[in-house]
Amino acid sequence: MSERDTFGPRLRSERERRGISLETIASVTNVGVELWQGLERNDFSRWPTGIFARAFVRDYARAVGLDSDEVVDEFCRLFPIGDRRASRVIREQAQLIGQAPEYHDDLSMIPGGVDRRASGRTAAEQTRAKRRRLAPRTLAAALDGAAVLGMASLIALVAPIGFWASTGLVAIIYYTAGTVVTGSSPGSRATELLRQRIPALFVQDRRAHA
């Protein structure tokens, strides 16, 4: 068998030797299992070309723990679909005949129609939304912590009891009484009141209410 014929099977052997499933790679790369099955069979009939093909191979190599640069270089050498020269050659030929080069990487050729850059933007937006949801909780925890430590310090000053013992006692009473009276911690209740009276202090996650 030629080096080209063994490319995909060699990748599969490395993956299996390391105990990594195709489902794991699909989850890590956000690319369907069918595409990776094709790679391991040297079947690129459903693959995009150019930069996206190289990006997918690089993601596979990284997920398996191989040298991604070496794997991509070999892929480009063995398969025209990953040829880095395609864009330059097409543009040079277009200039020779006096036509505007039409070559571009077609996003619609990505399996499943997924724009991986859009997926990155979505992930960033989700991270920001998570931070916005955590902000009120962080404020509530800070208020509760400050209240407990403040009361514990006062008790430790006026009573023959150590600071940490005082802190434990105050925390039990504080959270128990707060839950009975308000249904949540006093800090959470105070944060909710602030949200209602001064909404500008909190950035709302509109998608959560859509």
ROTORTOR-829092 format. One record per residue: x, y, z of N, C-alpha, C in turn. Coordinates in steps of 0.2 Angstrom, whole numbers, padded with zeros to 4 digits, always signed. Layout:
N
XYZXYZXYZ...
This chain:
210
+0004-0006+0000+0000+0000+0000+0004+0006+0000+0002+0011-0003+0006+0018-0004+0005+0022+0003+0009+0027+0003+0009+0031+0009+0002+0035+0009-0001+0036+0004-0007+0040+0003-0013+0035+0006-0012+0029+0004-0017+0024+0006-0017+0022+0013-0012+0023+0016-0011+0021+0023-0012+0027+0028-0013+0033+0025-0014+0040+0029-0019+0039+0034-0025+0038+0032-0031+0038+0036-0031+0032+0041-0029+0026+0039-0029+0020+0043-0024+0021+0049-0018+0024+0047-0013+0026+0052-0016+0030+0058-0019+0035+0055-0022+0040+0060-0027+0036+0065-0031+0031+0062-0036+0027+0066-0032+0023+0071-0027+0020+0068-0023+0016+0073-0020+0020+0079-0018+0026+0078-0015+0030+0083-0021+0032+0088-0026+0033+0085-0032+0035+0089-0034+0029+0094-0035+0023+0091-0037+0017+0095-0032+0015+0100-0025+0016+0098-0020+0014+0102-0020+0019+0109-0022+0025+0108-0023+0030+0114-0029+0029+0117-0034+0025+0115-0040+0024+0118-0045+0030+0117-0045+0034+0112-0049+0039+0111-0055+0038+0106-0061+0039+0107-0066+0037+0103-0068+0043+0098-0071+0041+0092-0073+0046+0087-0078+0051+0090-0082+0048+0095-0087+0053+0098-0084+0058+0102-0078+0056+0106-0075+0061+0110-0072+0066+0105-0069+0065+0099-0066+0069+0095-0071+0074+0092-0077+0071+0090-0083+0075+0088-0085+0080+0093-0085+0078+0099-0087+0083+0105-0082+0088+0105-0076+0087+0105-0071+0092+0106-0070+0097+0100-0071+0094+0094-0070+0098+0088-0077+0101+0086-0082+0099+0088-0089+0101+0085-0090+0100+0078-0087+0094+0076-0088+0091+0069-0090+0084+0070-0095+0083+0065-0098+0076+0066-0094+0070+0065-0096+0065+0068-0092+0058+0068-0091+0056+0061-0096+0057+0056-0096+0055+0049-0090+0057+0046-0088+0064+0047-0082+0067+0044-0076+0063+0046-0075+0062+0053-0069+0059+0055-0069+0052+0053-0074+0048+0052-0074+0041+0049-0072+0042+0042-0074+0047+0038-0071+0048+0031-0064+0049+0031-0061+0053+0036-0054+0054+0036-0050+0048+0037-0053+0044+0042-0049+0037+0043-0050+0032+0038-0054+0034+0033-0055+0029+0027-0052+0032+0021-0049+0038+0021-0046+0042+0016-0052+0044+0011-0058+0045+0014-0064+0047+0010-0066+0054+0011-0064+0059+0007-0065+0066+0008-0071+0068+0003-0076+0064+0001-0081+0066-0003-0086+0071+0000-0086+0071+0007-0090+0076+0010-0087+0082+0014-0080+0082+0012-0076+0087+0015-0076+0094+0012-0075+0099+0015-0073+0106+0012-0066+0105+0009-0064+0110+0006-0057+0111+0003-0053+0116+0006-0047+0116+0005-0042+0122+0007-0042+0122+0014-0042+0129+0017-0041+0130+0024-0045+0126+0029-0051+0125+0027-0056+0121+0032-0054+0114+0032-0052+0111+0027-0049+0104+0027-0043+0104+0031-0039+0108+0030-0033+0108+0035-0034+0110+0042-0039+0114+0043-0041+0116+0050-0044+0109+0053-0048+0106+0050-0051+0100+0053-0046+0094+0054-0041+0093+0050-0036+0089+0051-0031+0091+0057-0030+0097+0057-0026+0100+0063-0030+0098+0070-0037+0099+0070-0041+0098+0076-0041+0091+0078-0041+0086+0073-0041+0079+0074-0034+0077+0077-0029+0080+0074-0022+0078+0077-0021+0080+0084-0024+0086+0085-0023+0089+0092-0027+0085+0097-0033+0083+0095-0038+0079+0099-0035+0072+0101-0031+0069+0096-0028+0063+0097-0021+0063+0101-0018+0069+0100-0012+0070+0104-0006+0069+0099-0007+0070+0093-0002+0070+0088+0001+0077+0086+0007+0077+0083+0010+0083+0081+0006+0086+0075+0002+0091+0077-0003+0094+0072+0000+0096+0065+0006+0100+0066+0009+0102+0060+0012+0097+0055+0015+0091+0058+0017+0086+0054+0011+0083+0051+0005+0081+0054+0000+0078+0051-0003+0082+0046-0004+0089+0047-0007+0093+0042-0002+0094+0036+0005+0094+0037+0009+0094+0031+0009+0088+0027+0008+0082+0030+0008+0076+0026+0001+0076+0023-0004+0078+0026-0011+0078+0023-0011+0082+0016-0008+0088+0017-0007+0093+0011-0003+0090+0005+0002+0086+0007+0007+0083+0002+0003+0077-0001-0001+0074+0002-0004+0068-0001-0011+0069-0004-0015+0074-0002-0021+0075-0004-0022+0082-0007-0024+0083-0013-0025+0089-0016-0031+0094-0012-0035+0090-0009-0040+0094-0005-0038+0099+0000-0032+0097+0002-0029+0102+0007-0023+0106+0005-0022+0106-0002-0017+0110-0005-0017+0117-0003-0011+0119+0000-0011+0126+0002-0010+0131-0004-0008+0128-0010-0006+0132-0016-0012+0134-0020-0018+0131-0018-0024+0131-0023-0026+0139-0024-0026+0142-0018-0028+0149-0018-0024+0153-0023-0017+0153-0021-0012+0157-0025-0012+0155-0033-0013+0149-0034-0013+0147-0041-0019+0149-0045-0024+0149-0042-0031+0151-0045-0030+0159-0046-0028+0162-0041-0027+0170-0042-0022+0172-0047-0017+0168-0048-0012+0170-0053-0014+0168-0060-0018+0162-0061-0021+0161-0067-0026+0166-0069-0030+0168-0064-0035+0173-0066-0032+0180-0068-0026+0182-0065-0023+0188-0067-0020+0187-0074-0018+0181-0076-0015+0180-0083-0020+0181-0088-0026+0180-0087-0031+0180-0092-0036+0187-0091-0034+0191-0086-0037+0197-0085-0044+0197-0082-0045+0192-0078-0051+0191-0074-0050+0192-0067-0055+0194-0064-0055+0195-0056-0055+0188-0053-0050+0186-0049-0050+0180-0045-0057+0178-0041-0060+0173-0043-0066+0171-0039-0065+0166-0033-0059+0164-0032-0058+0159-0027-0059+0161-0020-0063+0158-0016-0064+0159-0009-0066+0153-0006-0065+0152+0001-0067+0147+0005-0074+0147+0006-0078+0142+0003-0085+0143+0004-0088+0140+0011-0091+0144+0015-0093+0142+0021-0098+0136+0021-0102+0136+0015-0107+0131+0015-0105+0124+0014-0098+0124+0012-0095+0117+0011-0094+0114+0017-0094+0117+0023-0092+0114+0029-0098+0109+0031-0096+0103+0033-0101+0098+0034-0106+0101+0039-0113+0100+0038-0118+0102+0042-0119+0110+0042-0115+0113+0037-0116+0120+0036-0114+0124+0042-0109+0122+0046-0107+0125+0053-0102+0130+0051-0103+0136+0053-0097+0141+0053-0093+0141+0059-0087+0138+0059-0084+0137+0066-0082+0143+0069-0081+0149+0065-0080+0155+0068-0086+0158+0072-0092+0156+0069-0098+0158+0072-0099+0154+0078-0097+0148+0078-0097+0144+0084-0093+0147+0090-0087+0150+0088-0083+0153+0093-0086+0159+0096-0089+0163+0091-0093+0169+0094-0098+0167+0099-0102+0162+0097-0108+0159+0101-0105+0157+0108-0099+0154+0108-0096+0152+0114-0094+0158+0119-0092+0163+0115-0090+0169+0119-0096+0172+0122-0101+0172+0118-0107+0176+0121-0110+0172+0126-0110+0165+0126-0112+0161+0132-0108+0162+0138-0101+0163+0137-0097+0164+0143-0099+0171+0146-0100+0176+0142-0102+0183+0145-0109+0182+0148-0113+0178+0145-0120+0178+0148-0119+0174+0155-0115+0169+0156-0114+0166+0162-0111+0170+0167-0106+0175+0165-0103+0180+0170-0109+0184+0172-0113+0186+0168-0119+0191+0170-0123+0188+0175-0124+0181+0174-0129+0178+0179-0125+0177+0185-0119+0176+0185-0115+0175+0192-0114+0182+0195-0114+0187+0192-0113+0194+0196-0118+0195+0202-0124+0194+0201-0129+0195+0207-0127+0190+0212-0126+0184+0211-0124+0179+0216-0118+0181+0219-0113+0183+0216-0106+0185+0219-0108+0191+0224-0112+0196+0222-0113+0201+0226-0117+0199+0232-0122+0194+0232-0125+0192+0237-0121+0188+0242-0116+0184+0239-0111+0180+0243-0107+0185+0247-0105+0191+0244-0100+0195+0247-0104+0199+0253-0110+0201+0252-0114+0204+0257-0115+0199+0263-0117+0193+0262-0118+0188+0267-0111+0187+0271-0106+0186+0267-0099+0185+0270-0097+0191+0275-0098+0197+0272-0096+0203+0276-0101+0204+0282-0107+0202+0282-0111+0203+0288-0109+0198+0293-0108+0191+0291-0106+0186+0296-0099+0188+0299-0095+0190+0295-0088+0192+0298-0088+0198+0303-0093+0203+0301-0093+0209+0305-0096+0207+0311-0102+0203+0311-0105+0202+0318-0101+0197+0322-0097+0193+0319-0092+0188+0323-0087+0192+0326-0084+0197+0322-0079+0202+0325-0082+0205+0331-0088+0208+0331-0091+0212+0337-0091+0207+0343-0094+0201+0342-0095+0196+0347-0088+0194+0350-0083+0193+0346-0077+0191+0349-0074+0197+0353-0076+0203+0351-0073+0208+0355-0076+0209+0362-0083+0207+0363-0086+0209+0369-0087+0202+0373-0086+0197+0370-0088+0190+0373-0081+0186+0374-0081+0182+0379-0075+0177+0379-0075+0171+0375-0075+0173+0368-0076+0167+0363-0071+0169+0358-0068+0164+0355-0063+0165+0349-0067+0168+0343-0063+0171+0339-0066+0173+0332-0069+0168+0328-0065+0162+0327-0068+0157+0323-0074+0154+0326-0074+0153+0332-0079+0150+0335-0085+0154+0335-0084+0161+0336-0089+0166+0335-0092+0166+0328-0087+0165+0323-0089+0165+0316-0094+0159+0314-0092+0154+0317-0096+0148+0315-0103+0148+0318-0104+0151+0325-0110+0152+0328-0114+0157+0324-0111+0163+0322-0115+0168+0319-0118+0165+0312-0113+0162+0309-0115+0159+0302-0121+0155+0302-0121+0150+0308-0127+0146+0308-0134+0150+0310-0133+0154+0314-0139+0158+0316-0141+0163+0310-0136+0166+0307-0138+0170+0301-0141+0167+0296-0139+0161+0293-0142+0158+0288-0148+0155+0289-0149+0152+0296-0155+0149+0298-0160+0154+0298-0159+0159+0302-0164+0165+0303-0166+0168+0296-0161+0169+0292-0162+0172+0285-0167+0168+0281-0165+0161+0281-0169+0157+0277-0177+0156+0279-0177+0156+0286-0184+0156+0289-0188+0163+0287-0185+0168+0288-0188+0175+0287-0189+0177+0280-0184+0176+0276-0185+0178+0269-0185+0173+0264-0184+0167+0266-0184+0161+0261-0177+0161+0257-0172+0165+0258-0166+0164+0256-0161+0168+0260-0155+0168+0258-0150+0172+0263-0151+0179+0263-0150+0183+0268-0151+0190+0268-0147+0194+0262-0141+0191+0260-0138+0194+0255-0141+0194+0248-0144+0188+0247-0148+0187+0241-0154+0191+0241-0157+0192+0247-0163+0196+0247-0161+0204+0246-0156+0206+0248-0153+0213+0247-0152+0214+0240-0148+0209+0237-0147+0210+0230-0153+0210+0225-0158+0206+0227-0164+0207+0223-0167+0213+0224-0167+0216+0230-0170+0223+0231-0166+0228+0227-0160+0227+0227-0155+0232+0223-0157+0231+0215-0158+0225+0213-0160+0224+0206-0166+0228+0204-0171+0227+0209-0178+0230+0207-0177+0238+0208-0173+0241+0212-0173+0248+0213-0168+0252+0209-0163+0248+0207-0157+0251+0203-0155+0246+0198-0160+0245+0193-0158+0240+0188-0152+0241+0184-0150+0248+0183-0144+0250+0180-0138+0247+0182-0138+0244+0189-0132+0241+0192-0131+0234+0189-0136+0231+0186-0136+0224+0183-0137+0224+0176-0133+0221+0172-0133+0220+0165-0138+0214+0164-0144+0214+0161-0148+0209+0161-0146+0204+0155-0147+0198+0156-0146+0193+0150-0153+0192+0147-0154+0196+0141-0160+0196+0138-0162+0189+0135-0157+0185+0133-0159+0179+0130-0162+0174+0136-0161+0175+0142-0163+0171+0147-0171+0172+0148-0173+0178+0145-0180+0180+0146-0184+0179+0139-0180+0177+0134-0184+0176+0128-0188+0170+0127
